[in-house]
Amino acid sequence: MEQKLALCLQTLAAQYHPKARLAVILRGLPGSGKSHWVNALCEALPADGGTRLRRAGIFSTDNFFLHQGEYRFDGNKLAMNHQLNLAAFIEALGRGEPLVICDNTNLAHWEFVAYEAAATALGYATVRVLVGDPRSRAHQTLCAGRNQHGVSLAAITKMARSFEK
């Protein structure tokens, strides 16, 4: 799996062009390495591409739960924050950002279908990148131990059950 993700990174980095139009939909459990993958991609791009991507092309609903640099999840704001993230993603597509990434869990199709539809409608190629195997118990345990938001193994296992190929 790691080799497959590394090859995906190398391919995306090699094909990067400031006038490209590519939308990446990341999929994976909390702690699977999605954000690590994004950081590795930023490092693999030419300097201006990595800087531009970090500044204007990465969209994660988690960012809407940050308050003065501290993550504070509020389930009552989850739906609204997902809508805000989608709107920001679409705004970036509308600006013509060359590479736009949705860095959410996106385990079920309904969670990312609007991102894909917007990207396609605005002339972007889309690619889905699955980080880890959500169905693997060993992967779930790994994710529970390393996710940054304290999501328990029980919660991760429950999330994994919603995974759709």
N, C-alpha and C positions, 0 to 999 in steps of 0.2 A: 504493500500500500504506500509506504514512504517513497519508494522509487517512482511509483505512478504519479504521486503529487509533485515530486521533484521534476519529473519530465514535463508535467503540466506547467509548472512555474517557468522552466527553461523555454518551453514553446511560447508561452505568452510573452515573456521578456524579449525573446528573439523577434517576435512579430510586432512588438510595440512600435507604434508610429504616432506622432502627435496629432495626426488627422484620422487615426483609426476610430472605429465606433464599435466598441465591444462592451457588453454588460456581462458581469460574472455574478452568478447566484451561488453563494456559498451555502453548504448544507452540513450540519453536524451538531452533535450534542454540545452543551456548555463544557468547556475544557477539552474539546477534541483537537484544538489547534487551529481553528479558523483564523483567529487574529494573528497567530504566529505565521500562518501561510501568507496573509496579507503583508505582514512586515517583510517576509522573505521576498515576496514579489516586488515590493518597493525597493528593496536593496538590489534586486537583480535588474531593475530598469535603469536606463541612463539617468544620471543625476536629476536632470530637469523633469523627467517622467515620474520618478519616484516622489519628488517634491510635489509635483502637481497632483498626483494621485492622493497623497496624504492630505493635501490642502482642500481638494475639491471633488474627490471621487470615491470615498469610502463612506458607506452609510450603514449604521448599526443602531437599532432601536435602543440598545443599552446606553448610548450617548445621551439620550433624553432623560435618563435616570441619574445623570451626574449633576451634583450640586456642589459647587466650589471644589471640584476635583474628587468628591466622594460619591461612590455609587450608593444610591438609596432607591431600592426597588419599591414600587407602590403598585400593587395589582389593580387598583382602581384606575390607574392612568395607563395601563398597558395598551388597551385598544386605541386610545388617543395618541399615544406615543408611536405606535405602529403606523398610524395614519400620517403623523408628522414626518416619520422617516421615509415613507413612501413618497410623500409630496417633495421632500428634499431630493430624493433619488430622481424623480421625474424632472425636477428643476435642473439638475445636473445634465440629464439627457437633453433637455431643451437648450442648454447652453452649448451643447456639442462637446462635452468632455470626452476625450478619446477613450478612456477606460473608466467604467463606473462599476462599483462592487457593492452588492448587498451582503453584509456580514451579519446575518441573523441565523437562527437555528434552521429555519425552513424545512422542518421534518415532514410536514404534510404538504401536498400540492397546493391547497388553498392558501398556504402561508406565503407562497412566492409567485403565484400565477399573475397577480397584478403587476409585479415588477417585470416579469418576462413579457407580458402583453404590452406594457408601456414601452419597453425597450424595442420590441419588434415594431410597434407602430411608429416609432421615431427613427427607424432605419438602422438599428443596432443589431449586430449578431449577438446571440446569447449563448453562454455556456454555463452548465451547472457543475460545480465542483463539490463532491462529497468528501469530507475530511473524516476519516475513520469509518468504522462499521457500527452504526447505532444498535444493531441487533446482537453484537458480541458482548457477552457478560464481562469479559476481561476489559474490553474497551470502556464499557460503562463504569467499571470500577476505577480505571485510570482517569476518566473524566471527572468523577466525583472527587478524586484526590487532588486534581490540579486546576479545577475551574476557579476563576477569580471572584466569583460572587457567592461562594459558599452553598452552592446547590447540592443538596444531599444525594446520596446514592439512590434512595427511594424515589426522589423526585426525578432523577435522571432516568431511572428504569421506567418510570411512568411515561416520561417524554419519549423514550425509545420505542415504546409500544405504538406511538402515533406515526412512526416513520413509514413513509410510502416510497417505494422505488420509483 
